[in-house]
Amino acid sequence: MTDSPMLVVVNDEEQYSIWWSDREPPAGWRATGFTGTRQECLDHIETVWTDMRPLSARDPETRSVRDPATSGSRDR
């Protein structure tokens, strides 16, 4: 394995990953601006990604209005 430059990417759910720096991030992901070796990128992710839950699970504002856990309606 080589120490090719990698970059840290993040998606709309604020989940992090690493990607090859010479390629465009995959659909749904964007570069964070951090570039380094694979290990440097993983270390950076460990520092910044402190809550592993997707954004939609952390922020009630992003949950669906039809979420049965919060709707309060019952079938009769």
PDB file of N, CA, C, O and CB in Angstrom:
ATOM      1  N   MET A   1       0.851  -1.175   0.000  1.00  0.00           N
ATOM      2  CA  MET A   1       0.000   0.000   0.000  1.00  0.00           C
ATOM      3  C   MET A   1       0.897   1.239   0.000  1.00  0.00           C
ATOM      4  O   MET A   1       1.909   1.282   0.700  1.00  0.00           O
ATOM      5  CB  MET A   1      -0.968  -0.002   1.229  1.00  0.00           C
ATOM      6  N   THR A   2       0.523   2.229  -0.779  1.00  0.00           N
ATOM      7  CA  THR A   2       1.319   3.449  -0.841  1.00  0.00           C
ATOM      8  C   THR A   2       0.695   4.538   0.012  1.00  0.00           C
ATOM      9  O   THR A   2      -0.442   4.423   0.469  1.00  0.00           O
ATOM     10  CB  THR A   2       1.463   3.926  -2.287  1.00  0.00           C
ATOM     11  N   ASP A   3       1.463   5.591   0.215  1.00  0.00           N
ATOM     12  CA  ASP A   3       0.954   6.739   0.958  1.00  0.00           C
ATOM     13  C   ASP A   3       0.459   7.806  -0.007  1.00  0.00           C
ATOM     14  O   ASP A   3       0.803   8.979   0.135  1.00  0.00           O
ATOM     15  CB  ASP A   3       2.041   7.316   1.888  1.00  0.00           C
ATOM     16  N   SER A   4      -0.343   7.408  -0.985  1.00  0.00           N
ATOM     17  CA  SER A   4      -0.920   8.362  -1.930  1.00  0.00           C
ATOM     18  C   SER A   4      -1.766   9.363  -1.175  1.00  0.00           C
ATOM     19  O   SER A   4      -2.419   9.009  -0.193  1.00  0.00           O
ATOM     20  CB  SER A   4      -1.762   7.644  -3.008  1.00  0.00           C
ATOM     21  N   PRO A   5      -1.765  10.626  -1.623  1.00  0.00           N
ATOM     22  CA  PRO A   5      -2.592  11.628  -0.943  1.00  0.00           C
ATOM     23  C   PRO A   5      -4.073  11.247  -0.987  1.00  0.00           C
ATOM     24  O   PRO A   5      -4.596  10.822  -2.018  1.00  0.00           O
ATOM     25  CB  PRO A   5      -2.387  13.011  -1.581  1.00  0.00           C
ATOM     26  N   MET A   6      -4.720  11.409   0.141  1.00  0.00           N
ATOM     27  CA  MET A   6      -6.153  11.146   0.263  1.00  0.00           C
ATOM     28  C   MET A   6      -6.810  12.437   0.724  1.00  0.00           C
ATOM     29  O   MET A   6      -6.132  13.373   1.149  1.00  0.00           O
ATOM     30  CB  MET A   6      -6.449   9.961   1.261  1.00  0.00           C
ATOM     31  N   LEU A   7      -8.130  12.481   0.638  1.00  0.00           N
ATOM     32  CA  LEU A   7      -8.839  13.627   1.183  1.00  0.00           C
ATOM     33  C   LEU A   7     -10.015  13.148   2.001  1.00  0.00           C
ATOM     34  O   LEU A   7     -10.516  12.041   1.801  1.00  0.00           O
ATOM     35  CB  LEU A   7      -9.304  14.571   0.067  1.00  0.00           C
ATOM     36  N   VAL A   8     -10.449  13.977   2.914  1.00  0.00           N
ATOM     37  CA  VAL A   8     -11.599  13.670   3.760  1.00  0.00           C
ATOM     38  C   VAL A   8     -12.836  14.217   3.061  1.00  0.00           C
ATOM     39  O   VAL A   8     -12.861  15.367   2.623  1.00  0.00           O
ATOM     40  CB  VAL A   8     -11.439  14.277   5.205  1.00  0.00           C
ATOM     41  N   VAL A   9     -13.860  13.374   2.966  1.00  0.00           N
ATOM     42  CA  VAL A   9     -15.123  13.777   2.359  1.00  0.00           C
ATOM     43  C   VAL A   9     -16.240  13.607   3.383  1.00  0.00           C
ATOM     44  O   VAL A   9     -16.116  12.839   4.337  1.00  0.00           O
ATOM     45  CB  VAL A   9     -15.418  12.950   1.074  1.00  0.00           C
ATOM     46  N   VAL A  10     -17.332  14.336   3.168  1.00  0.00           N
ATOM     47  CA  VAL A  10     -18.479  14.288   4.073  1.00  0.00           C
ATOM     48  C   VAL A  10     -19.741  14.324   3.224  1.00  0.00           C
ATOM     49  O   VAL A  10     -19.753  14.921   2.147  1.00  0.00           O
ATOM     50  CB  VAL A  10     -18.454  15.474   5.105  1.00  0.00           C
ATOM     51  N   ASN A  11     -20.810  13.682   3.712  1.00  0.00           N
ATOM     52  CA  ASN A  11     -22.078  13.713   2.982  1.00  0.00           C
ATOM     53  C   ASN A  11     -23.088  14.593   3.717  1.00  0.00           C
ATOM     54  O   ASN A  11     -22.765  15.184   4.748  1.00  0.00           O
ATOM     55  CB  ASN A  11     -22.639  12.283   2.801  1.00  0.00           C
ATOM     56  N   ASP A  12     -24.307  14.679   3.190  1.00  0.00           N
ATOM     57  CA  ASP A  12     -25.335  15.537   3.783  1.00  0.00           C
ATOM     58  C   ASP A  12     -25.777  15.071   5.164  1.00  0.00           C
ATOM     59  O   ASP A  12     -26.364  15.846   5.919  1.00  0.00           O
ATOM     60  CB  ASP A  12     -26.531  15.601   2.874  1.00  0.00           C
ATOM     61  N   GLU A  13     -25.503  13.824   5.501  1.00  0.00           N
ATOM     62  CA  GLU A  13     -25.829  13.300   6.830  1.00  0.00           C
ATOM     63  C   GLU A  13     -24.667  13.505   7.804  1.00  0.00           C
ATOM     64  O   GLU A  13     -24.691  13.005   8.929  1.00  0.00           O
ATOM     65  CB  GLU A  13     -26.186  11.807   6.742  1.00  0.00           C
ATOM     66  N   GLU A  14     -23.650  14.246   7.356  1.00  0.00           N
ATOM     67  CA  GLU A  14     -22.448  14.530   8.146  1.00  0.00           C
ATOM     68  C   GLU A  14     -21.703  13.263   8.557  1.00  0.00           C
ATOM     69  O   GLU A  14     -21.186  13.159   9.669  1.00  0.00           O
ATOM     70  CB  GLU A  14     -22.820  15.321   9.384  1.00  0.00           C
ATOM     71  N   GLN A  15     -21.662  12.301   7.630  1.00  0.00           N
ATOM     72  CA  GLN A  15     -20.876  11.091   7.804  1.00  0.00           C
ATOM     73  C   GLN A  15     -19.579  11.285   7.020  1.00  0.00           C
ATOM     74  O   GLN A  15     -19.607  11.812   5.907  1.00  0.00           O
ATOM     75  CB  GLN A  15     -21.663   9.809   7.324  1.00  0.00           C
ATOM     76  N   TYR A  16     -18.467  10.875   7.573  1.00  0.00           N
ATOM     77  CA  TYR A  16     -17.157  11.125   6.985  1.00  0.00           C
ATOM     78  C   TYR A  16     -16.570   9.866   6.369  1.00  0.00           C
ATOM     79  O   TYR A  16     -16.892   8.747   6.768  1.00  0.00           O
ATOM     80  CB  TYR A  16     -16.208  11.679   8.030  1.00  0.00           C
ATOM     81  N   SER A  17     -15.699  10.077   5.385  1.00  0.00           N
ATOM     82  CA  SER A  17     -14.968   8.992   4.757  1.00  0.00           C
ATOM     83  C   SER A  17     -13.699   9.572   4.139  1.00  0.00           C
ATOM     84  O   SER A  17     -13.481  10.784   4.168  1.00  0.00           O
ATOM     85  CB  SER A  17     -15.843   8.263   3.685  1.00  0.00           C
ATOM     86  N   ILE A  18     -12.867   8.696   3.581  1.00  0.00           N
ATOM     87  CA  ILE A  18     -11.690   9.167   2.852  1.00  0.00           C
ATOM     88  C   ILE A  18     -11.852   8.796   1.384  1.00  0.00           C
ATOM     89  O   ILE A  18     -12.563   7.852   1.041  1.00  0.00           O
ATOM     90  CB  ILE A  18     -10.374   8.560   3.441  1.00  0.00           C
ATOM     91  N   TRP A  19     -11.177   9.558   0.522  1.00  0.00           N
ATOM     92  CA  TRP A  19     -11.280   9.371  -0.925  1.00  0.00           C
ATOM     93  C   TRP A  19      -9.948   9.746  -1.549  1.00  0.00           C
ATOM     94  O   TRP A  19      -9.180  10.508  -0.961  1.00  0.00           O
ATOM     95  CB  TRP A  19     -12.443  10.221  -1.532  1.00  0.00           C
ATOM     96  N   TRP A  20      -9.670   9.227  -2.721  1.00  0.00           N
ATOM     97  CA  TRP A  20      -8.436   9.532  -3.431  1.00  0.00           C
ATOM     98  C   TRP A  20      -8.424  11.004  -3.833  1.00  0.00           C
ATOM     99  O   TRP A  20      -9.412  11.516  -4.360  1.00  0.00           O
ATOM    100  CB  TRP A  20      -8.280   8.625  -4.674  1.00  0.00           C
ATOM    101  N   SER A  21      -7.316  11.677  -3.584  1.00  0.00           N
ATOM    102  CA  SER A  21      -7.255  13.116  -3.850  1.00  0.00           C
ATOM    103  C   SER A  21      -7.224  13.447  -5.336  1.00  0.00           C
ATOM    104  O   SER A  21      -7.505  14.583  -5.720  1.00  0.00           O
ATOM    105  CB  SER A  21      -6.041  13.707  -3.183  1.00  0.00           C
ATOM    106  N   ASP A  22      -6.888  12.473  -6.179  1.00  0.00           N
ATOM    107  CA  ASP A  22      -6.842  12.744  -7.619  1.00  0.00           C
ATOM    108  C   ASP A  22      -8.164  12.413  -8.318  1.00  0.00           C
ATOM    109  O   ASP A  22      -8.226  12.404  -9.547  1.00  0.00           O
ATOM    110  CB  ASP A  22      -5.713  11.948  -8.258  1.00  0.00           C
ATOM    111  N   ARG A  23      -9.210  12.145  -7.553  1.00  0.00           N
ATOM    112  CA  ARG A  23     -10.532  11.834  -8.121  1.00  0.00           C
ATOM    113  C   ARG A  23     -11.581  12.757  -7.530  1.00  0.00           C
ATOM    114  O   ARG A  23     -11.439  13.246  -6.409  1.00  0.00           O
ATOM    115  CB  ARG A  23     -10.914  10.355  -7.862  1.00  0.00           C
ATOM    116  N   GLU A  24     -12.630  12.987  -8.295  1.00  0.00           N
ATOM    117  CA  GLU A  24     -13.767  13.748  -7.783  1.00  0.00           C
ATOM    118  C   GLU A  24     -14.476  12.907  -6.722  1.00  0.00           C
ATOM    119  O   GLU A  24     -14.574  11.689  -6.874  1.00  0.00           O
ATOM    120  CB  GLU A  24     -14.751  14.145  -8.937  1.00  0.00           C
ATOM    121  N   PRO A  25     -14.966  13.525  -5.662  1.00  0.00           N
ATOM    122  CA  PRO A  25     -15.734  12.755  -4.670  1.00  0.00           C
ATOM    123  C   PRO A  25     -16.959  12.119  -5.328  1.00  0.00           C
ATOM    124  O   PRO A  25     -17.494  12.666  -6.293  1.00  0.00           O
ATOM    125  CB  PRO A  25     -16.171  13.665  -3.485  1.00  0.00           C
ATOM    126  N   PRO A  26     -17.402  10.984  -4.822  1.00  0.00           N
ATOM    127  CA  PRO A  26     -18.585  10.333  -5.392  1.00  0.00           C
ATOM    128  C   PRO A  26     -19.833  11.195  -5.184  1.00  0.00           C
ATOM    129  O   PRO A  26     -19.844  12.107  -4.358  1.00  0.00           O
ATOM    130  CB  PRO A  26     -18.790   8.941  -4.760  1.00  0.00           C
ATOM    131  N   ALA A  27     -20.864  10.891  -5.939  1.00  0.00           N
ATOM    132  CA  ALA A  27     -22.131  11.625  -5.835  1.00  0.00           C
ATOM    133  C   ALA A  27     -22.618  11.611  -4.391  1.00  0.00           C
ATOM    134  O   ALA A  27     -22.604  10.574  -3.729  1.00  0.00           O
ATOM    135  CB  ALA A  27     -23.206  11.013  -6.776  1.00  0.00           C
ATOM    136  N   GLY A  28     -23.048  12.771  -3.914  1.00  0.00           N
ATOM    137  CA  GLY A  28     -23.555  12.875  -2.556  1.00  0.00           C
ATOM    138  C   GLY A  28     -22.496  13.188  -1.512  1.00  0.00           C
ATOM    139  O   GLY A  28     -22.815  13.344  -0.333  1.00  0.00           O
ATOM    140  N   TRP A  29     -21.252  13.279  -1.927  1.00  0.00           N
ATOM    141  CA  TRP A  29     -20.146  13.563  -1.013  1.00  0.00           C
ATOM    142  C   TRP A  29     -19.423  14.816  -1.479  1.00  0.00           C
ATOM    143  O   TRP A  29     -19.415  15.119  -2.672  1.00  0.00           O
ATOM    144  CB  TRP A  29     -19.163  12.361  -0.930  1.00  0.00           C
ATOM    145  N   ARG A  30     -18.812  15.551  -0.545  1.00  0.00           N
ATOM    146  CA  ARG A  30     -18.035  16.742  -0.890  1.00  0.00           C
ATOM    147  C   ARG A  30     -16.753  16.747  -0.050  1.00  0.00           C
ATOM    148  O   ARG A  30     -16.712  16.219   1.061  1.00  0.00           O
ATOM    149  CB  ARG A  30     -18.872  18.053  -0.654  1.00  0.00           C
ATOM    150  N   ALA A  31     -15.723  17.356  -0.612  1.00  0.00           N
ATOM    151  CA  ALA A  31     -14.444  17.456   0.091  1.00  0.00           C
ATOM    152  C   ALA A  31     -14.567  18.432   1.253  1.00  0.00           C
ATOM    153  O   ALA A  31     -15.247  19.452   1.149  1.00  0.00           O
ATOM    154  CB  ALA A  31     -13.320  17.903  -0.873  1.00  0.00           C
ATOM    155  N   THR A  32     -13.907  18.114   2.355  1.00  0.00           N
ATOM    156  CA  THR A  32     -13.920  18.989   3.530  1.00  0.00           C
ATOM    157  C   THR A  32     -12.780  19.995   3.503  1.00  0.00           C
ATOM    158  O   THR A  32     -12.800  20.984   4.236  1.00  0.00           O
ATOM    159  CB  THR A  32     -13.841  18.162   4.802  1.00  0.00           C
ATOM    160  N   GLY A  33     -11.789  19.742   2.660  1.00  0.00           N
ATOM    161  CA  GLY A  33     -10.616  20.609   2.610  1.00  0.00           C
ATOM    162  C   GLY A  33      -9.400  19.996   3.279  1.00  0.00           C
ATOM    163  O   GLY A  33      -8.305  20.550   3.189  1.00  0.00           O
ATOM    164  N   PHE A  34      -9.570  18.857   3.954  1.00  0.00           N
ATOM    165  CA  PHE A  34      -8.440  18.197   4.611  1.00  0.00           C
ATOM    166  C   PHE A  34      -7.855  17.158   3.672  1.00  0.00           C
ATOM    167  O   PHE A  34      -8.580  16.303   3.163  1.00  0.00           O
ATOM    168  CB  PHE A  34      -8.874  17.542   5.952  1.00  0.00           C
ATOM    169  N   THR A  35      -6.548  17.222   3.436  1.00  0.00           N
ATOM    170  CA  THR A  35      -5.831  16.274   2.591  1.00  0.00           C
ATOM    171  C   THR A  35      -4.610  15.783   3.350  1.00  0.00           C
ATOM    172  O   THR A  35      -3.982  16.542   4.090  1.00  0.00           O
ATOM    173  CB  THR A  35      -5.422  16.919   1.232  1.00  0.00           C
ATOM    174  N   GLY A  36      -4.276  14.513   3.165  1.00  0.00           N
ATOM    175  CA  GLY A  36      -3.090  13.958   3.814  1.00  0.00           C
ATOM    176  C   GLY A  36      -2.927  12.498   3.445  1.00  0.00           C
ATOM    177  O   GLY A  36      -3.553  12.012   2.503  1.00  0.00           O
ATOM    178  N   THR A  37      -2.086  11.803   4.188  1.00  0.00           N
ATOM    179  CA  THR A  37      -1.958  10.364   3.989  1.00  0.00           C
ATOM    180  C   THR A  37      -3.247   9.698   4.477  1.00  0.00           C
ATOM    181  O   THR A  37      -4.086  10.330   5.119  1.00  0.00           O
ATOM    182  CB  THR A  37      -0.701   9.793   4.743  1.00  0.00           C
ATOM    183  N   ARG A  38      -3.382   8.431   4.165  1.00  0.00           N
ATOM    184  CA  ARG A  38      -4.569   7.698   4.621  1.00  0.00           C
ATOM    185  C   ARG A  38      -4.704   7.802   6.137  1.00  0.00           C
ATOM    186  O   ARG A  38      -5.781   8.100   6.652  1.00  0.00           O
ATOM    187  CB  ARG A  38      -4.494   6.212   4.191  1.00  0.00           C
ATOM    188  N   GLN A  39      -3.607   7.556   6.847  1.00  0.00           N
ATOM    189  CA  GLN A  39      -3.658   7.583   8.310  1.00  0.00           C
ATOM    190  C   GLN A  39      -3.941   8.982   8.844  1.00  0.00           C
ATOM    191  O   GLN A  39      -4.691   9.131   9.809  1.00  0.00           O
ATOM    192  CB  GLN A  39      -2.350   7.068   8.890  1.00  0.00           C
ATOM    193  N   GLU A  40      -3.353  10.009   8.232  1.00  0.00           N
ATOM    194  CA  GLU A  40      -3.635  11.381   8.670  1.00  0.00           C
ATOM    195  C   GLU A  40      -5.113  11.716   8.501  1.00  0.00           C
ATOM    196  O   GLU A  40      -5.715  12.361   9.360  1.00  0.00           O
ATOM    197  CB  GLU A  40      -2.775  12.385   7.882  1.00  0.00           C
ATOM    198  N   CYS A  41      -5.693  11.270   7.383  1.00  0.00           N
ATOM    199  CA  CYS A  41      -7.120  11.516   7.143  1.00  0.00           C
ATOM    200  C   CYS A  41      -7.979  10.773   8.162  1.00  0.00           C
ATOM    201  O   CYS A  41      -8.947  11.329   8.681  1.00  0.00           O
ATOM    202  CB  CYS A  41      -7.509  11.088   5.716  1.00  0.00           C
ATOM    203  N   LEU A  42      -7.629   9.521   8.451  1.00  0.00           N
ATOM    204  CA  LEU A  42      -8.381   8.759   9.451  1.00  0.00           C
ATOM    205  C   LEU A  42      -8.259   9.390  10.832  1.00  0.00           C
ATOM    206  O   LEU A  42      -9.232   9.433  11.584  1.00  0.00           O
ATOM    207  CB  LEU A  42      -7.895   7.309   9.494  1.00  0.00           C
ATOM    208  N   ASP A  43      -7.080   9.873  11.165  1.00  0.00           N
ATOM    209  CA  ASP A  43      -6.890  10.555  12.453  1.00  0.00           C
ATOM    210  C   ASP A  43      -7.725  11.832  12.518  1.00  0.00           C
ATOM    211  O   ASP A  43      -8.317  12.143  13.551  1.00  0.00           O
ATOM    212  CB  ASP A  43      -5.398  10.886  12.675  1.00  0.00           C
ATOM    213  N   HIS A  44      -7.769  12.565  11.410  1.00  0.00           N
ATOM    214  CA  HIS A  44      -8.571  13.791  11.362  1.00  0.00           C
ATOM    215  C   HIS A  44     -10.053  13.464  11.555  1.00  0.00           C
ATOM    216  O   HIS A  44     -10.748  14.143  12.310  1.00  0.00           O
ATOM    217  CB  HIS A  44      -8.355  14.534  10.019  1.00  0.00           C
ATOM    218  N   ILE A  45     -10.532  12.425  10.872  1.00  0.00           N
ATOM    219  CA  ILE A  45     -11.938  12.022  11.005  1.00  0.00           C
ATOM    220  C   ILE A  45     -12.241  11.645  12.452  1.00  0.00           C
ATOM    221  O   ILE A  45     -13.293  12.006  12.980  1.00  0.00           O
ATOM    222  CB  ILE A  45     -12.262  10.836  10.061  1.00  0.00           C
ATOM    223  N   GLU A  46     -11.336  10.931  13.087  1.00  0.00           N
ATOM    224  CA  GLU A  46     -11.545  10.542  14.490  1.00  0.00           C
ATOM    225  C   GLU A  46     -11.692  11.770  15.390  1.00  0.00           C
ATOM    226  O   GLU A  46     -12.408  11.731  16.390  1.00  0.00           O
ATOM    227  CB  GLU A  46     -10.376   9.666  14.983  1.00  0.00           C
ATOM    228  N   THR A  47     -11.018  12.845  15.035  1.00  0.00           N
ATOM    229  CA  THR A  47     -11.082  14.083  15.817  1.00  0.00           C
ATOM    230  C   THR A  47     -12.376  14.850  15.576  1.00  0.00           C
ATOM    231  O   THR A  47     -12.982  15.355  16.521  1.00  0.00           O
ATOM    232  CB  THR A  47      -9.895  14.970  15.487  1.00  0.00           C
ATOM    233  N   VAL A  48     -12.808  14.942  14.311  1.00  0.00           N
ATOM    234  CA  VAL A  48     -13.952  15.806  13.989  1.00  0.00           C
ATOM    235  C   VAL A  48     -15.303  15.091  14.022  1.00  0.00           C
ATOM    236  O   VAL A  48     -16.330  15.736  14.231  1.00  0.00           O
ATOM    237  CB  VAL A  48     -13.755  16.407  12.632  1.00  0.00           C
ATOM    238  N   TRP A  49     -15.322  13.764  13.819  1.00  0.00           N
ATOM    239  CA  TRP A  49     -16.596  13.033  13.772  1.00  0.00           C
ATOM    240  C   TRP A  49     -16.866  12.463  15.157  1.00  0.00           C
ATOM    241  O   TRP A  49     -16.565  11.301  15.433  1.00  0.00           O
ATOM    242  CB  TRP A  49     -16.568  11.892  12.687  1.00  0.00           C
ATOM    243  N   THR A  50     -17.431  13.286  16.014  1.00  0.00           N
ATOM    244  CA  THR A  50     -17.615  12.897  17.410  1.00  0.00           C
ATOM    245  C   THR A  50     -18.958  12.229  17.683  1.00  0.00           C
ATOM    246  O   THR A  50     -19.117  11.568  18.709  1.00  0.00           O
ATOM    247  CB  THR A  50     -17.476  14.100  18.286  1.00  0.00           C
ATOM    248  N   ASP A  51     -19.919  12.389  16.788  1.00  0.00           N
ATOM    249  CA  ASP A  51     -21.234  11.760  16.951  1.00  0.00           C
ATOM    250  C   ASP A  51     -21.509  10.946  15.695  1.00  0.00           C
ATOM    251  O   ASP A  51     -21.755  11.504  14.626  1.00  0.00           O
ATOM    252  CB  ASP A  51     -22.370  12.833  17.200  1.00  0.00           C
ATOM    253  N   MET A  52     -21.466   9.631  15.827  1.00  0.00           N
ATOM    254  CA  MET A  52     -21.567   8.745  14.673  1.00  0.00           C
ATOM    255  C   MET A  52     -22.970   8.657  14.079  1.00  0.00           C
ATOM    256  O   MET A  52     -23.147   8.126  12.983  1.00  0.00           O
ATOM    257  CB  MET A  52     -21.113   7.382  15.057  1.00  0.00           C
ATOM    258  N   ARG A  53     -23.957   9.170  14.791  1.00  0.00           N
ATOM    259  CA  ARG A  53     -25.318   9.099  14.259  1.00  0.00           C
ATOM    260  C   ARG A  53     -25.462  10.009  13.041  1.00  0.00           C
ATOM    261  O   ARG A  53     -24.882  11.095  13.010  1.00  0.00           O
ATOM    262  CB  ARG A  53     -26.345   9.488  15.343  1.00  0.00           C
ATOM    263  N   PRO A  54     -26.241   9.572  12.024  1.00  0.00           N
ATOM    264  CA  PRO A  54     -26.515  10.460  10.896  1.00  0.00           C
ATOM    265  C   PRO A  54     -27.217  11.726  11.385  1.00  0.00           C
ATOM    266  O   PRO A  54     -27.884  11.710  12.420  1.00  0.00           O
ATOM    267  CB  PRO A  54     -27.378   9.742   9.831  1.00  0.00           C
ATOM    268  N   LEU A  55     -27.065  12.809  10.650  1.00  0.00           N
ATOM    269  CA  LEU A  55     -27.665  14.080  11.039  1.00  0.00           C
ATOM    270  C   LEU A  55     -29.162  13.942  11.279  1.00  0.00           C
ATOM    271  O   LEU A  55     -29.691  14.521  12.227  1.00  0.00           O
ATOM    272  CB  LEU A  55     -27.406  15.133   9.973  1.00  0.00           C
ATOM    273  N   SER A  56     -29.850  13.182  10.430  1.00  0.00           N
ATOM    274  CA  SER A  56     -31.301  13.036  10.572  1.00  0.00           C
ATOM    275  C   SER A  56     -31.690  12.338  11.871  1.00  0.00           C
ATOM    276  O   SER A  56     -32.810  12.514  12.350  1.00  0.00           O
ATOM    277  CB  SER A  56     -31.862  12.264   9.392  1.00  0.00           C
ATOM    278  N   ALA A  57     -30.798  11.560  12.441  1.00  0.00           N
ATOM    279  CA  ALA A  57     -31.083  10.904  13.721  1.00  0.00           C
ATOM    280  C   ALA A  57     -30.746  11.810  14.906  1.00  0.00           C
ATOM    281  O   ALA A  57     -31.230  11.588  16.016  1.00  0.00           O
ATOM    282  CB  ALA A  57     -30.299   9.594  13.829  1.00  0.00           C
ATOM    283  N   ARG A  58     -29.921  12.824  14.672  1.00  0.00           N
ATOM    284  CA  ARG A  58     -29.520  13.745  15.740  1.00  0.00           C
ATOM    285  C   ARG A  58     -30.408  14.972  15.814  1.00  0.00           C
ATOM    286  O   ARG A  58     -30.611  15.521  16.897  1.00  0.00           O
ATOM    287  CB  ARG A  58     -28.088  14.175  15.544  1.00  0.00           C
ATOM    288  N   ASP A  59     -30.941  15.414  14.683  1.00  0.00           N
ATOM    289  CA  ASP A  59     -31.661  16.680  14.609  1.00  0.00           C
ATOM    290  C   ASP A  59     -33.134  16.441  14.317  1.00  0.00           C
ATOM    291  O   ASP A  59     -33.478  16.066  13.196  1.00  0.00           O
ATOM    292  CB  ASP A  59     -31.047  17.588  13.539  1.00  0.00           C
ATOM    293  N   PRO A  60     -34.015  16.647  15.294  1.00  0.00           N
ATOM    294  CA  PRO A  60     -35.445  16.409  15.089  1.00  0.00           C
ATOM    295  C   PRO A  60     -36.031  17.265  13.967  1.00  0.00           C
ATOM    296  O   PRO A  60     -37.044  16.888  13.379  1.00  0.00           O
ATOM    297  CB  PRO A  60     -36.198  16.677  16.375  1.00  0.00           C
ATOM    298  N   GLU A  61     -35.421  18.399  13.661  1.00  0.00           N
ATOM    299  CA  GLU A  61     -35.917  19.272  12.591  1.00  0.00           C
ATOM    300  C   GLU A  61     -35.820  18.600  11.228  1.00  0.00           C
ATOM    301  O   GLU A  61     -36.577  18.948  10.322  1.00  0.00           O
ATOM    302  CB  GLU A  61     -35.138  20.585  12.575  1.00  0.00           C
ATOM    303  N   THR A  62     -34.906  17.642  11.060  1.00  0.00           N
ATOM    304  CA  THR A  62     -34.716  17.004   9.767  1.00  0.00           C
ATOM    305  C   THR A  62     -35.525  15.722   9.619  1.00  0.00           C
ATOM    306  O   THR A  62     -35.544  15.126   8.542  1.00  0.00           O
ATOM    307  CB  THR A  62     -33.260  16.709   9.554  1.00  0.00           C
ATOM    308  N   ARG A  63     -36.185  15.296  10.675  1.00  0.00           N
ATOM    309  CA  ARG A  63     -36.980  14.065  10.606  1.00  0.00           C
ATOM    310  C   ARG A  63     -38.261  14.295   9.831  1.00  0.00           C
ATOM    311  O   ARG A  63     -38.775  15.412   9.767  1.00  0.00           O
ATOM    312  CB  ARG A  63     -37.304  13.549  12.012  1.00  0.00           C
ATOM    313  N   SER A  64     -38.757  13.248   9.257  1.00  0.00           N
ATOM    314  CA  SER A  64     -39.998  13.307   8.489  1.00  0.00           C
ATOM    315  C   SER A  64     -41.168  13.677   9.388  1.00  0.00           C
ATOM    316  O   SER A  64     -41.239  13.245  10.539  1.00  0.00           O
ATOM    317  CB  SER A  64     -40.267  11.968   7.792  1.00  0.00           C
ATOM    318  N   VAL A  65     -42.074  14.470   8.861  1.00  0.00           N
ATOM    319  CA  VAL A  65     -43.281  14.853   9.600  1.00  0.00           C
ATOM    320  C   VAL A  65     -44.111  13.621   9.917  1.00  0.00           C
ATOM    321  O   VAL A  65     -44.852  13.616  10.900  1.00  0.00           O
ATOM    322  CB  VAL A  65     -44.119  15.870   8.796  1.00  0.00           C
ATOM    323  N   ARG A  66     -44.003  12.591   9.117  1.00  0.00           N
ATOM    324  CA  ARG A  66     -44.798  11.379   9.309  1.00  0.00           C
ATOM    325  C   ARG A  66     -44.130  10.372  10.231  1.00  0.00           C
ATOM    326  O   ARG A  66     -44.567   9.223  10.299  1.00  0.00           O
ATOM    327  CB  ARG A  66     -45.073  10.734   7.980  1.00  0.00           C
ATOM    328  N   ASP A  67     -43.110  10.762  10.921  1.00  0.00           N
ATOM    329  CA  ASP A  67     -42.420   9.868  11.847  1.00  0.00           C
ATOM    330  C   ASP A  67     -43.392   9.437  12.939  1.00  0.00           C
ATOM    331  O   ASP A  67     -43.803  10.269  13.748  1.00  0.00           O
ATOM    332  CB  ASP A  67     -41.165  10.558  12.463  1.00  0.00           C
ATOM    333  N   PRO A  68     -43.778   8.142  12.987  1.00  0.00           N
ATOM    334  CA  PRO A  68     -44.768   7.687  13.960  1.00  0.00           C
ATOM    335  C   PRO A  68     -44.335   7.902  15.408  1.00  0.00           C
ATOM    336  O   PRO A  68     -45.184   8.004  16.293  1.00  0.00           O
ATOM    337  CB  PRO A  68     -45.058   6.231  13.740  1.00  0.00           C
ATOM    338  N   ALA A  69     -43.060   7.971  15.659  1.00  0.00           N
ATOM    339  CA  ALA A  69     -42.590   8.164  17.031  1.00  0.00           C
ATOM    340  C   ALA A  69     -42.889   9.568  17.538  1.00  0.00           C
ATOM    341  O   ALA A  69     -42.928   9.792  18.748  1.00  0.00           O
ATOM    342  CB  ALA A  69     -41.097   7.892  17.118  1.00  0.00           C
ATOM    343  N   THR A  70     -43.099  10.514  16.628  1.00  0.00           N
ATOM    344  CA  THR A  70     -43.327  11.893  17.052  1.00  0.00           C
ATOM    345  C   THR A  70     -44.674  12.443  16.629  1.00  0.00           C
ATOM    346  O   THR A  70     -45.016  13.570  16.988  1.00  0.00           O
ATOM    347  CB  THR A  70     -42.253  12.768  16.512  1.00  0.00           C
ATOM    348  N   SER A  71     -45.452  11.672  15.870  1.00  0.00           N
ATOM    349  CA  SER A  71     -46.700  12.216  15.327  1.00  0.00           C
ATOM    350  C   SER A  71     -47.820  12.299  16.355  1.00  0.00           C
ATOM    351  O   SER A  71     -48.657  13.197  16.278  1.00  0.00           O
ATOM    352  CB  SER A  71     -47.156  11.378  14.168  1.00  0.00           C
ATOM    353  N   GLY A  72     -47.850  11.386  17.308  1.00  0.00           N
ATOM    354  CA  GLY A  72     -48.881  11.414  18.338  1.00  0.00           C
ATOM    355  C   GLY A  72     -50.237  10.906  17.876  1.00  0.00           C
ATOM    356  O   GLY A  72     -51.174  10.869  18.673  1.00  0.00           O
ATOM    357  N   SER A  73     -50.372  10.516  16.629  1.00  0.00           N
ATOM    358  CA  SER A  73     -51.664  10.006  16.160  1.00  0.00           C
ATOM    359  C   SER A  73     -51.700   8.496  16.296  1.00  0.00           C
ATOM    360  O   SER A  73     -50.667   7.827  16.249  1.00  0.00           O
ATOM    361  CB  SER A  73     -51.925  10.421  14.693  1.00  0.00           C
ATOM    362  N   ARG A  74     -52.918   7.962  16.469  1.00  0.00           N
ATOM    363  CA  ARG A  74     -53.085   6.518  16.618  1.00  0.00           C
ATOM    364  C   ARG A  74     -54.158   6.029  15.670  1.00  0.00           C
ATOM    365  O   ARG A  74     -55.103   6.748  15.346  1.00  0.00           O
ATOM    366  CB  ARG A  74     -53.440   6.148  18.071  1.00  0.00           C
ATOM    367  N   ASP A  75     -53.993   4.799  15.234  1.00  0.00           N
ATOM    368  CA  ASP A  75     -55.045   4.155  14.439  1.00  0.00           C
ATOM    369  C   ASP A  75     -56.137   3.697  15.380  1.00  0.00           C
ATOM    370  O   ASP A  75     -55.852   3.172  16.456  1.00  0.00           O
ATOM    371  CB  ASP A  75     -54.486   2.955  13.608  1.00  0.00           C
ATOM    372  N   ARG A  76     -57.383   3.889  14.989  1.00  0.00           N
ATOM    373  CA  ARG A  76     -58.495   3.464  15.845  1.00  0.00           C
ATOM    374  C   ARG A  76     -59.314   2.421  15.160  1.00  0.00           C
ATOM    375  O   ARG A  76     -60.296   1.939  15.724  1.00  0.00           O
ATOM    376  CB  ARG A  76     -59.374   4.639  16.230  1.00  0.00           C
TER     377      ARG A  76
END
